Amino acid sequence: MLIRFTVENFLSFNTLVDFNLIASAEAQQNHHVIRGSAKEHIDLLKTSIIYGANASGKSNLIKAMDFARNFIVSGVAKNRTIPIKPFKLDSQCHHKPARFEFELRCQGKQYAYGFSLNNHQVVEEWLVEMGHQLDIPVFERVGSDFEFNFKHPIFAQLPMKEKRELRYEARGTRPNLLFLTNCQERNIGWFKSIYQWFNETLVIVFTTSKHQALTSLAKLNITFFNQIIQFFEFGISRIHIAEIDFANSQEIPLEIKEEIKAEFPYGQGSMQFVSVSSRNYLIEEDNNGELHASKLITIRKDQAGKEVSFEMAEESEGTQRLLDFIPMLIGLARDKVFVIDEIERSLHTLLIRKFFDLILNHELFRLAQSQLIASTHEVNLLDVKKLFRKDEIWFVEKTPAGESLLYSLANAKVDHFNIVDGYLKGRFGAIPFIKDVKDLGWEK
């Protein structure tokens, strides 16, 4: 689970900003809180929504998470510069490193993992276990110098020879690569659970994101897919996996079939996803080495009650967006952390409310150690009586100096006035100041 994310000197963030999912003492909606199972565990929130004007920086917060995650998971190639983008409106920032830190809960432990870097090298890197009263360093890196706390349980019963090997591997870490990433590349297992949290648990979704594996997931979870379709009442009777005769069907052009055959990663359980004329196909190999194709279609009923099939490309953007969210719902039932930019894109307000209501109140998700973070403009979600707690709502505002700041509604006194009205009037600073149209001087 994500506890906290901080970023400094990146995109529109100049000074350090702090975004967290730590539950306040608020008594409302207690079932939105995941209680810590150990003494040192912090009570965490299941959801958070982030508001802000266009160009305020709310998407930049998600881009900062995405950059840090990708740099951890994939790094950069040898001799390549790091594509860091420091805050541009302060000349001092051009010479300062950017800084990122995640506080996370992983396999029953709480860690703070972070790093600072410039375009050429990792300046600092650290991993700390967060305790009830005391934080315990695991390792710290400053430039090419590493210091390990071999008394930490993560190194329990580590022979002297392996300690020397660890120091050797650390010294061999490229300047433009994180030690955590190097450990994964070198198959060093001491920090594997931390790396896997970033690689598998943390999932970031932008408006352009498409789930390529939708058809294969639907095959494995067809009942769940159809339950969700019925829940959201899109007028779809069901979804269906249509099998395509790969060898004889003209639906996939011959030249593309030949390319697929040439590039297919043959082997047990192999599959490939192919897009042809706005249709997405799942290509699989059977036990005899033959290729088979399938695609996802929707089934609706006409006025006579007869079933009619529709290609996915024939469905509205909203329907396609909802279908792309279903794998996320599967993940939220399995302890994932999803971060979504502009969750309301192509979806009606009531569907978004229903989506959050499902996650927060349905028994399927009630015991899951999962979280959903989303940016939005949708003011109808600003409901602290029926939908969210105050500590689940955040605002991003941009100062006159062009710097993005971040704060929680939990820190605002809002009990005695309408939150939506206050937001629209700029009380929380998350909408732009708009001059009177007369000031443009267009009138004759």
DRENDO-1510 file (C-alpha; in Angstrom, 1 decimal, always signed):
<recs>
REC; n; res; u; v; w
REC; 1; MET; +0.0; +0.0; +0.0 .
REC; 2; LEU; +1.1; +3.6; -0.6 .
REC; 3; ILE; +1.5; +5.7; +2.6 .
REC; 4; ARG; +3.1; +8.8; +1.2 .
REC; 5; PHE; +4.7; +10.3; -1.9 .
REC; 6; THR; +6.8; +13.4; -1.9 .
REC; 7; VAL; +8.4; +15.2; -4.9 .
REC; 8; GLU; +10.6; +18.3; -5.2 .
REC; 9; ASN; +12.0; +20.2; -8.2 .
REC; 10; PHE; +10.2; +18.3; -10.9 .
REC; 11; LEU; +7.8; +19.8; -13.5 .
REC; 12; SER; +5.7; +22.4; -11.7 .
REC; 13; PHE; +6.8; +21.4; -8.2 .
REC; 14; ASN; +9.5; +23.6; -6.8 .
REC; 15; THR; +9.6; +23.1; -3.0 .
REC; 16; LEU; +8.8; +19.7; -1.5 .
REC; 17; VAL; +5.2; +18.7; -1.7 .
REC; 18; ASP; +3.6; +15.9; +0.3 .
REC; 19; PHE; +0.7; +13.7; -0.8 .
REC; 20; ASN; -0.4; +11.0; +1.6 .
REC; 21; LEU; -3.1; +8.5; +2.3 .
REC; 22; ILE; -2.8; +8.6; +6.1 .
REC; 23; ALA; -6.2; +8.5; +7.8 .
REC; 24; SER; -7.0; +11.4; +10.1 .
REC; 25; ALA; -8.9; +11.1; +13.4 .
REC; 26; GLU; -12.1; +11.7; +11.5 .
REC; 27; ALA; -14.9; +9.4; +12.7 .
REC; 28; GLN; -16.9; +9.5; +9.4 .
REC; 29; GLN; -16.9; +6.5; +7.0 .
REC; 30; ASN; -14.7; +4.3; +9.1 .
REC; 31; HIS; -14.9; +1.5; +6.6 .
REC; 32; HIS; -12.8; +3.6; +4.2 .
REC; 33; VAL; -9.8; +3.1; +6.5 .
REC; 34; ILE; -7.5; +0.1; +6.4 .
REC; 35; ARG; -6.4; -0.5; +9.9 .
REC; 36; GLY; -2.8; -1.4; +10.5 .
REC; 37; SER; -2.2; -5.0; +11.6 .
REC; 38; ALA; +0.9; -4.3; +13.5 .
REC; 39; LYS; +1.8; -1.7; +16.2 .
REC; 40; GLU; +4.0; +0.3; +13.8 .
REC; 41; HIS; +1.5; +0.3; +11.0 .
REC; 42; ILE; -0.3; +3.5; +10.1 .
REC; 43; ASP; -4.0; +3.5; +9.4 .
REC; 44; LEU; -4.4; +4.2; +5.6 .
REC; 45; LEU; -7.2; +5.3; +3.3 .
REC; 46; LYS; -8.6; +3.2; +0.5 .
REC; 47; THR; -9.1; +6.1; -1.9 .
REC; 48; SER; -8.1; +9.7; -2.6 .
REC; 49; ILE; -9.3; +12.2; -5.2 .
REC; 50; ILE; -7.2; +15.2; -6.4 .
REC; 51; TYR; -8.8; +18.4; -7.7 .
REC; 52; GLY; -7.2; +21.4; -9.4 .
REC; 53; ALA; -7.7; +23.8; -12.2 .
REC; 54; ASN; -6.3; +23.1; -15.7 .
REC; 55; ALA; -2.5; +23.5; -15.6 .
REC; 56; SER; -2.6; +23.6; -11.8 .
REC; 57; GLY; -0.3; +20.6; -11.6 .
REC; 58; LYS; -2.6; +17.7; -10.5 .
REC; 59; SER; -1.6; +15.7; -13.6 .
REC; 60; ASN; +2.0; +16.6; -12.9 .
REC; 61; LEU; +1.7; +14.9; -9.5 .
REC; 62; ILE; +0.7; +11.7; -11.3 .
REC; 63; LYS; +3.5; +12.2; -13.9 .
REC; 64; ALA; +6.0; +12.6; -11.1 .
REC; 65; MET; +4.9; +9.2; -9.7 .
REC; 66; ASP; +5.0; +7.7; -13.1 .
REC; 67; PHE; +8.5; +9.0; -13.9 .
REC; 68; ALA; +9.8; +7.7; -10.6 .
REC; 69; ARG; +8.2; +4.3; -11.0 .
REC; 70; ASN; +9.5; +3.9; -14.5 .
REC; 71; PHE; +13.0; +4.9; -13.5 .
REC; 72; ILE; +12.9; +2.4; -10.7 .
REC; 73; VAL; +11.5; -0.4; -12.8 .
REC; 74; SER; +13.4; +0.1; -16.1 .
REC; 75; GLY; +16.2; +2.6; -15.5 .
REC; 76; VAL; +18.0; +4.1; -18.5 .
REC; 77; ALA; +20.5; +2.6; -20.9 .
REC; 78; LYS; +24.3; +2.9; -20.3 .
REC; 79; ASN; +25.7; +6.3; -21.3 .
REC; 80; ARG; +22.2; +7.8; -21.7 .
REC; 81; THR; +21.1; +10.9; -19.9 .
REC; 82; ILE; +18.3; +10.8; -17.3 .
REC; 83; PRO; +15.2; +12.6; -18.8 .
REC; 84; ILE; +14.6; +14.7; -15.7 .
REC; 85; LYS; +12.6; +17.9; -16.0 .
REC; 86; PRO; +13.3; +20.3; -13.1 .
REC; 87; PHE; +11.2; +23.3; -12.2 .
REC; 88; LYS; +11.9; +25.9; -14.8 .
REC; 89; LEU; +10.6; +29.2; -13.2 .
REC; 90; ASP; +13.4; +29.3; -10.6 .
REC; 91; SER; +16.9; +29.6; -11.9 .
REC; 92; GLN; +18.3; +28.0; -8.8 .
REC; 93; CYS; +16.4; +24.8; -9.6 .
REC; 94; HIS; +18.4; +24.2; -12.8 .
REC; 95; HIS; +21.4; +23.2; -10.7 .
REC; 96; LYS; +19.5; +21.3; -8.0 .
REC; 97; PRO; +18.6; +17.6; -8.2 .
REC; 98; ALA; +15.0; +16.4; -8.4 .
REC; 99; ARG; +13.9; +14.4; -5.4 .
REC; 100; PHE; +11.3; +11.6; -5.1 .
REC; 101; GLU; +10.3; +9.4; -2.1 .
REC; 102; PHE; +7.7; +6.7; -1.6 .
REC; 103; GLU; +6.6; +5.5; +1.8 .
REC; 104; LEU; +5.0; +2.1; +1.3 .
REC; 105; ARG; +3.7; -1.0; +3.1 .
REC; 106; CYS; +5.1; -4.2; +1.6 .
REC; 107; GLN; +4.8; -7.7; +3.0 .
REC; 108; GLY; +3.9; -6.5; +6.5 .
REC; 109; LYS; +6.8; -4.0; +6.6 .
REC; 110; GLN; +6.7; -0.2; +6.1 .
REC; 111; TYR; +9.6; +1.4; +4.1 .
REC; 112; ALA; +10.7; +4.8; +2.9 .
REC; 113; TYR; +12.5; +4.4; -0.5 .
REC; 114; GLY; +13.7; +7.5; -2.3 .
REC; 115; PHE; +16.3; +9.1; -4.5 .
REC; 116; SER; +17.5; +12.4; -5.8 .
REC; 117; LEU; +19.1; +12.8; -9.3 .
REC; 118; ASN; +20.0; +15.1; -12.1 .
REC; 119; ASN; +20.3; +14.5; -15.8 .
REC; 120; HIS; +23.6; +12.7; -15.4 .
REC; 121; GLN; +23.6; +10.7; -12.2 .
REC; 122; VAL; +21.8; +9.5; -9.1 .
REC; 123; VAL; +22.9; +11.9; -6.4 .
REC; 124; GLU; +21.4; +10.1; -3.5 .
REC; 125; GLU; +19.4; +6.9; -2.8 .
REC; 126; TRP; +18.1; +5.4; +0.4 .
REC; 127; LEU; +16.0; +2.7; +1.9 .
REC; 128; VAL; +14.7; +3.0; +5.4 .
REC; 129; GLU; +12.4; +0.7; +7.4 .
REC; 130; MET; +9.8; +2.8; +9.3 .
REC; 131; GLY; +9.2; +1.6; +12.8 .
REC; 132; HIS; +6.8; +2.5; +15.5 .
REC; 133; GLN; +9.2; +4.8; +17.3 .
REC; 134; LEU; +12.4; +4.5; +15.3 .
REC; 135; ASP; +13.3; +4.4; +11.6 .
REC; 136; ILE; +16.0; +1.9; +10.8 .
REC; 137; PRO; +18.3; +2.6; +7.7 .
REC; 138; VAL; +18.8; -0.4; +5.4 .
REC; 139; PHE; +21.2; +1.3; +2.9 .
REC; 140; GLU; +22.2; +4.8; +1.9 .
REC; 141; ARG; +24.0; +5.9; -1.3 .
REC; 142; VAL; +25.7; +9.2; -1.8 .
REC; 143; GLY; +27.1; +9.4; -5.3 .
REC; 144; SER; +29.2; +6.2; -5.7 .
REC; 145; ASP; +29.6; +5.7; -1.9 .
REC; 146; PHE; +27.3; +3.1; -0.3 .
REC; 147; GLU; +26.7; +2.3; +3.4 .
REC; 148; PHE; +24.8; -0.8; +4.4 .
REC; 149; ASN; +23.2; -1.5; +7.8 .
REC; 150; PHE; +24.1; -5.2; +8.1 .
REC; 151; LYS; +22.4; -5.4; +11.5 .
REC; 152; HIS; +19.1; -5.0; +9.8 .
REC; 153; PRO; +16.9; -8.2; +9.6 .
REC; 154; ILE; +16.8; -8.0; +5.8 .
REC; 155; PHE; +20.5; -9.1; +5.9 .
REC; 156; ALA; +19.9; -11.7; +8.6 .
REC; 157; GLN; +22.5; -14.5; +8.7 .
REC; 158; LEU; +24.3; -13.0; +5.7 .
REC; 159; PRO; +27.8; -14.5; +5.5 .
REC; 160; MET; +30.8; -12.2; +5.3 .
REC; 161; LYS; +31.4; -13.4; +1.8 .
REC; 162; GLU; +28.0; -12.2; +0.6 .
REC; 163; LYS; +28.4; -8.9; +2.4 .
REC; 164; ARG; +31.5; -8.4; +0.4 .
REC; 165; GLU; +29.7; -9.4; -2.8 .
REC; 166; LEU; +26.9; -6.9; -2.0 .
REC; 167; ARG; +29.4; -4.1; -1.6 .
REC; 168; TYR; +31.0; -5.1; -4.8 .
REC; 169; GLU; +27.7; -5.1; -6.7 .
REC; 170; ALA; +26.9; -1.7; -5.2 .
REC; 171; ARG; +30.2; -0.2; -6.3 .
REC; 172; GLY; +29.5; -1.5; -9.8 .
REC; 173; THR; +26.1; +0.3; -10.1 .
REC; 174; ARG; +26.2; +2.8; -13.0 .
REC; 175; PRO; +26.0; +6.5; -12.0 .
REC; 176; ASN; +22.7; +6.8; -14.0 .
REC; 177; LEU; +21.1; +3.7; -12.5 .
REC; 178; LEU; +19.5; +3.1; -9.1 .
REC; 179; PHE; +21.0; +0.4; -6.9 .
REC; 180; LEU; +17.5; -1.1; -6.5 .
REC; 181; THR; +17.2; -1.4; -10.3 .
REC; 182; ASN; +20.7; -2.8; -10.5 .
REC; 183; CYS; +19.8; -5.5; -8.0 .
REC; 184; GLN; +16.9; -6.6; -10.2 .
REC; 185; GLU; +19.1; -6.6; -13.3 .
REC; 186; ARG; +21.8; -8.6; -11.5 .
REC; 187; ASN; +19.2; -11.0; -10.0 .
REC; 188; ILE; +20.2; -10.0; -6.4 .
REC; 189; GLY; +17.2; -10.9; -4.2 .
REC; 190; TRP; +17.6; -8.9; -1.0 .
REC; 191; PHE; +15.3; -6.1; -2.1 .
REC; 192; LYS; +13.1; -8.0; -4.6 .
REC; 193; SER; +9.9; -7.4; -2.7 .
REC; 194; ILE; +10.5; -3.6; -2.8 .
REC; 195; TYR; +11.2; -3.7; -6.5 .
REC; 196; GLN; +8.1; -5.9; -7.2 .
REC; 197; TRP; +5.9; -3.4; -5.3 .
REC; 198; PHE; +6.8; -0.8; -7.9 .
REC; 199; ASN; +6.7; -3.2; -10.8 .
REC; 200; GLU; +3.5; -5.1; -10.0 .
REC; 201; THR; +1.5; -3.4; -7.2 .
REC; 202; LEU; +1.7; +0.3; -8.3 .
REC; 203; VAL; -0.2; +0.8; -11.5 .
REC; 204; ILE; -0.5; +4.3; -13.1 .
REC; 205; VAL; -3.3; +4.9; -15.7 .
REC; 206; PHE; -3.4; +7.9; -18.0 .
REC; 207; THR; -6.3; +8.9; -20.3 .
REC; 208; THR; -4.6; +7.3; -23.3 .
REC; 209; SER; -3.9; +4.0; -21.5 .
REC; 210; LYS; -5.4; +0.9; -23.0 .
REC; 211; HIS; -5.4; -2.5; -21.5 .
REC; 212; GLN; -3.9; -4.7; -24.2 .
REC; 213; ALA; -4.7; -8.0; -22.3 .
REC; 214; LEU; -8.4; -7.2; -22.0 .
REC; 215; THR; -9.4; -10.3; -24.0 .
REC; 216; SER; -7.2; -12.7; -22.1 .
REC; 217; LEU; -8.4; -11.3; -18.8 .
REC; 218; ALA; -12.0; -11.5; -19.9 .
REC; 219; LYS; -11.5; -15.2; -20.8 .
REC; 220; LEU; -10.3; -15.9; -17.3 .
REC; 221; ASN; -12.9; -13.7; -15.6 .
REC; 222; ILE; -15.9; -13.7; -17.9 .
REC; 223; THR; -18.5; -13.9; -15.1 .
REC; 224; PHE; -16.9; -11.0; -13.2 .
REC; 225; PHE; -16.8; -8.9; -16.4 .
REC; 226; ASN; -20.5; -9.5; -17.1 .
REC; 227; GLN; -21.4; -8.8; -13.4 .
REC; 228; ILE; -19.7; -5.4; -13.8 .
REC; 229; ILE; -21.4; -4.7; -17.1 .
REC; 230; GLN; -24.8; -5.4; -15.5 .
REC; 231; PHE; -23.9; -3.3; -12.4 .
REC; 232; PHE; -23.3; -0.2; -14.5 .
REC; 233; GLU; -26.4; -0.7; -16.7 .
REC; 234; PHE; -24.8; +0.2; -20.1 .
REC; 235; GLY; -27.6; -1.5; -22.0 .
REC; 236; ILE; -25.2; -4.4; -22.8 .
REC; 237; SER; -26.6; -7.9; -22.2 .
REC; 238; ARG; -23.1; -9.4; -21.9 .
REC; 239; ILE; -19.7; -9.5; -23.3 .
REC; 240; HIS; -18.5; -12.4; -25.4 .
REC; 241; ILE; -15.2; -13.9; -26.6 .
REC; 242; ALA; -15.5; -14.5; -30.3 .
REC; 243; GLU; -13.2; -17.1; -31.7 .
REC; 244; ILE; -11.7; -16.3; -35.1 .
REC; 245; ASP; -10.5; -19.0; -37.6 .
REC; 246; PHE; -6.9; -17.7; -37.8 .
REC; 247; ALA; -6.0; -19.8; -40.8 .
REC; 248; ASN; -9.0; -19.1; -43.0 .
REC; 249; SER; -10.7; -15.9; -41.8 .
REC; 250; GLN; -10.3; -12.9; -44.0 .
REC; 251; GLU; -10.9; -10.6; -41.0 .
REC; 252; ILE; -7.1; -10.5; -40.5 .
REC; 253; PRO; -5.3; -9.7; -43.8 .
REC; 254; LEU; -2.9; -12.4; -45.1 .
REC; 255; GLU; +0.2; -10.2; -44.9 .
REC; 256; ILE; -0.5; -9.4; -41.2 .
REC; 257; LYS; -1.0; -13.2; -40.5 .
REC; 258; GLU; +2.4; -13.8; -42.0 .
REC; 259; GLU; +4.0; -11.1; -39.8 .
REC; 260; ILE; +2.3; -12.6; -36.8 .
REC; 261; LYS; +3.6; -16.1; -37.6 .
REC; 262; ALA; +7.1; -14.8; -38.1 .
REC; 263; GLU; +7.1; -12.8; -34.9 .
REC; 264; PHE; +5.1; -15.0; -32.6 .
REC; 265; PRO; +7.0; -16.0; -29.4 .
REC; 266; TYR; +6.3; -19.7; -29.8 .
REC; 267; GLY; +6.3; -21.8; -26.6 .
REC; 268; GLN; +3.9; -23.2; -24.1 .
REC; 269; GLY; +1.4; -20.6; -22.9 .
REC; 270; SER; +2.6; -18.0; -25.4 .
REC; 271; MET; +0.3; -15.2; -26.5 .
REC; 272; GLN; +0.4; -12.0; -28.5 .
REC; 273; PHE; -1.9; -9.0; -28.8 .
REC; 274; VAL; -2.5; -7.5; -32.2 .
REC; 275; SER; -4.5; -4.5; -33.4 .
REC; 276; VAL; -5.9; -4.5; -36.9 .
REC; 277; SER; -8.2; -1.8; -38.2 .
REC; 278; SER; -9.3; -0.8; -34.7 .
REC; 279; ARG; -10.0; -4.4; -33.7 .
REC; 280; ASN; -7.8; -6.0; -31.0 .
REC; 281; TYR; -7.0; -9.7; -31.2 .
REC; 282; LEU; -5.6; -12.2; -28.8 .
REC; 283; ILE; -3.3; -14.7; -30.6 .
REC; 284; GLU; -2.6; -17.9; -28.8 .
REC; 285; GLU; -0.8; -21.2; -29.6 .
REC; 286; ASP; -2.5; -24.5; -28.9 .
REC; 287; ASN; -0.9; -27.8; -27.9 .
REC; 288; ASN; -0.2; -28.7; -31.6 .
REC; 289; GLY; +1.6; -25.4; -32.3 .
REC; 290; GLU; -1.3; -24.0; -34.3 .
REC; 291; LEU; -2.3; -20.3; -33.8 .
REC; 292; HIS; -5.8; -19.2; -32.8 .
REC; 293; ALA; -7.3; -15.7; -32.6 .
REC; 294; SER; -10.1; -14.3; -30.5 .
REC; 295; LYS; -11.6; -10.9; -29.8 .
REC; 296; LEU; -13.9; -9.2; -27.3 .
REC; 297; ILE; -17.4; -8.2; -28.5 .
REC; 298; THR; -20.5; -6.9; -26.8 .
REC; 299; ILE; -24.0; -8.4; -27.1 .
REC; 300; ARG; -27.1; -6.2; -27.0 .
REC; 301; LYS; -30.7; -7.1; -27.6 .
REC; 302; ASP; -32.8; -5.5; -30.4 .
REC; 303; GLN; -36.4; -4.5; -30.0 .
REC; 304; ALA; -37.6; -8.0; -30.7 .
REC; 305; GLY; -35.3; -9.4; -28.0 .
REC; 306; LYS; -32.8; -10.9; -30.4 .
REC; 307; GLU; -29.1; -10.8; -29.6 .
REC; 308; VAL; -27.0; -8.5; -31.8 .
REC; 309; SER; -23.2; -8.4; -31.6 .
REC; 310; PHE; -21.1; -5.2; -31.7 .
REC; 311; GLU; -17.4; -4.7; -32.3 .
REC; 312; MET; -15.6; -2.9; -29.5 .
REC; 313; ALA; -14.9; +0.0; -32.0 .
REC; 314; GLU; -18.6; +0.4; -32.4 .
REC; 315; GLU; -19.1; +1.1; -28.7 .
REC; 316; SER; -19.0; +4.6; -27.2 .
REC; 317; GLU; -15.8; +5.9; -25.7 .
REC; 318; GLY; -17.5; +5.7; -22.3 .
REC; 319; THR; -18.2; +2.0; -22.7 .
REC; 320; GLN; -14.7; +1.3; -23.9 .
REC; 321; ARG; -13.3; +3.3; -21.0 .
REC; 322; LEU; -15.4; +1.3; -18.5 .
REC; 323; LEU; -14.2; -2.0; -20.0 .
REC; 324; ASP; -10.6; -0.8; -19.6 .
REC; 325; PHE; -11.4; -0.2; -15.9 .
REC; 326; ILE; -12.6; -3.8; -15.3 .
REC; 327; PRO; -9.0; -5.2; -15.1 .
REC; 328; MET; -8.4; -2.4; -12.5 .
REC; 329; LEU; -11.4; -3.7; -10.5 .
REC; 330; ILE; -9.9; -7.2; -10.6 .
REC; 331; GLY; -6.6; -5.7; -9.4 .
REC; 332; LEU; -8.3; -3.7; -6.6 .
REC; 333; ALA; -9.7; -7.0; -5.3 .
REC; 334; ARG; -6.0; -8.3; -5.2 .
REC; 335; ASP; -4.2; -5.6; -3.2 .
REC; 336; LYS; -3.1; -3.2; -6.0 .
REC; 337; VAL; -2.5; +0.5; -5.9 .
REC; 338; PHE; -4.0; +2.3; -8.9 .
REC; 339; VAL; -3.4; +5.9; -9.8 .
REC; 340; ILE; -5.7; +7.3; -12.5 .
REC; 341; ASP; -5.4; +10.7; -14.3 .
REC; 342; GLU; -8.7; +12.3; -15.1 .
REC; 343; ILE; -10.9; +9.4; -14.1 .
REC; 344; GLU; -14.1; +11.1; -15.4 .
REC; 345; ARG; -12.9; +11.2; -19.0 .
REC; 346; SER; -15.7; +9.9; -21.2 .
REC; 347; LEU; -17.8; +8.7; -18.2 .
REC; 348; HIS; -20.9; +10.2; -16.8 .
REC; 349; THR; -20.9; +11.7; -13.3 .
REC; 350; LEU; -23.3; +9.1; -11.9 .
REC; 351; LEU; -21.1; +6.3; -13.3 .
REC; 352; ILE; -18.1; +7.7; -11.5 .
REC; 353; ARG; -20.0; +7.9; -8.2 .
REC; 354; LYS; -21.2; +4.4; -8.7 .
REC; 355; PHE; -17.6; +3.3; -9.5 .
REC; 356; PHE; -16.3; +4.7; -6.2 .
REC; 357; ASP; -19.4; +3.4; -4.3 .
REC; 358; LEU; -18.6; -0.1; -5.6 .
REC; 359; ILE; -15.0; +0.1; -4.5 .
REC; 360; LEU; -15.7; +1.5; -1.1 .
REC; 361; ASN; -18.8; -0.4; -0.1 .
REC; 362; HIS; -19.0; -3.7; -2.0 .
REC; 363; GLU; -18.0; -6.8; +0.0 .
REC; 364; LEU; -15.6; -7.9; -2.8 .
REC; 365; PHE; -13.3; -5.0; -2.0 .
REC; 366; ARG; -14.0; -4.5; +1.7 .
REC; 367; LEU; -11.1; -6.7; +3.0 .
REC; 368; ALA; -8.7; -6.0; +0.1 .
REC; 369; GLN; -5.5; -4.1; +0.9 .
REC; 370; SER; -5.9; -2.0; -2.2 .
REC; 371; GLN; -6.1; +1.7; -3.0 .
REC; 372; LEU; -7.4; +4.0; -5.8 .
REC; 373; ILE; -6.1; +7.5; -6.3 .
REC; 374; ALA; -7.6; +9.7; -9.1 .
REC; 375; SER; -7.4; +13.2; -10.4 .
REC; 376; THR; -10.7; +14.8; -11.5 .
REC; 377; HIS; -12.6; +18.0; -12.3 .
REC; 378; GLU; -15.9; +16.4; -11.3 .
REC; 379; VAL; -17.4; +18.6; -8.6 .
REC; 380; ASN; -20.3; +16.2; -7.9 .
REC; 381; LEU; -17.8; +13.9; -6.2 .
REC; 382; LEU; -17.2; +16.5; -3.5 .
REC; 383; ASP; -19.6; +14.8; -1.2 .
REC; 384; VAL; -18.3; +14.4; +2.4 .
REC; 385; LYS; -21.6; +13.1; +3.7 .
REC; 386; LYS; -22.3; +10.2; +1.5 .
REC; 387; LEU; -19.2; +9.4; -0.6 .
REC; 388; PHE; -15.8; +10.6; +0.7 .
REC; 389; ARG; -14.2; +11.6; +3.9 .
REC; 390; LYS; -12.5; +15.0; +4.1 .
REC; 391; ASP; -9.0; +13.5; +4.3 .
REC; 392; GLU; -9.6; +11.7; +1.0 .
REC; 393; ILE; -10.0; +14.9; -0.9 .
REC; 394; TRP; -6.9; +16.9; -2.0 .
REC; 395; PHE; -6.4; +20.2; -3.9 .
REC; 396; VAL; -3.6; +21.4; -6.2 .
REC; 397; GLU; -3.2; +25.1; -6.7 .
REC; 398; LYS; -0.6; +27.1; -8.7 .
REC; 399; THR; +0.9; +30.1; -7.1 .
REC; 400; PRO; +1.5; +33.4; -9.0 .
REC; 401; ALA; +5.2; +32.2; -9.3 .
REC; 402; GLY; +4.0; +29.2; -11.2 .
REC; 403; GLU; +4.7; +26.7; -8.4 .
REC; 404; SER; +2.2; +23.9; -7.7 .
REC; 405; LEU; +1.2; +23.4; -4.0 .
REC; 406; LEU; -0.8; +20.5; -2.6 .
REC; 407; TYR; -3.1; +20.3; +0.5 .
REC; 408; SER; -5.8; +18.2; +2.0 .
REC; 409; LEU; -9.4; +19.2; +2.7 .
REC; 410; ALA; -8.9; +17.7; +6.1 .
REC; 411; ASN; -6.8; +20.8; +6.9 .
REC; 412; ALA; -9.6; +23.2; +5.9 .
REC; 413; LYS; -12.5; +24.3; +8.1 .
REC; 414; VAL; -15.5; +23.3; +5.9 .
REC; 415; ASP; -18.2; +22.1; +8.3 .
REC; 416; HIS; -20.4; +25.2; +8.0 .
REC; 417; PHE; -20.6; +25.8; +4.2 .
REC; 418; ASN; -21.2; +23.8; +1.0 .
REC; 419; ILE; -18.0; +22.3; -0.2 .
REC; 420; VAL; -19.0; +22.3; -3.9 .
REC; 421; ASP; -20.0; +26.0; -3.7 .
REC; 422; GLY; -16.8; +26.8; -1.9 .
REC; 423; TYR; -14.7; +25.0; -4.5 .
REC; 424; LEU; -16.4; +26.7; -7.4 .
REC; 425; LYS; -15.9; +30.1; -5.8 .
REC; 426; GLY; -12.2; +29.4; -5.4 .
REC; 427; ARG; -12.2; +29.1; -1.6 .
REC; 428; PHE; -9.7; +26.2; -1.9 .
REC; 429; GLY; -7.6; +27.9; -4.5 .
REC; 430; ALA; -8.0; +25.0; -7.0 .
REC; 431; ILE; -9.8; +26.9; -9.7 .
REC; 432; PRO; -8.2; +29.6; -11.9 .
REC; 433; PHE; -9.0; +33.3; -11.4 .
REC; 434; ILE; -11.0; +34.3; -14.5 .
REC; 435; LYS; -11.4; +37.9; -15.4 .
REC; 436; ASP; -14.6; +39.4; -16.6 .
REC; 437; VAL; -15.0; +38.8; -20.3 .
REC; 438; LYS; -15.5; +42.6; -20.7 .
REC; 439; ASP; -11.9; +43.1; -19.7 .
REC; 440; LEU; -10.8; +41.5; -23.0 .
REC; 441; GLY; -11.8; +44.6; -24.8 .
REC; 442; TRP; -13.8; +42.7; -27.5 .
REC; 443; GLU; -16.9; +44.8; -27.2 .
REC; 444; LYS; -17.5; +47.5; -29.7 .
</recs>
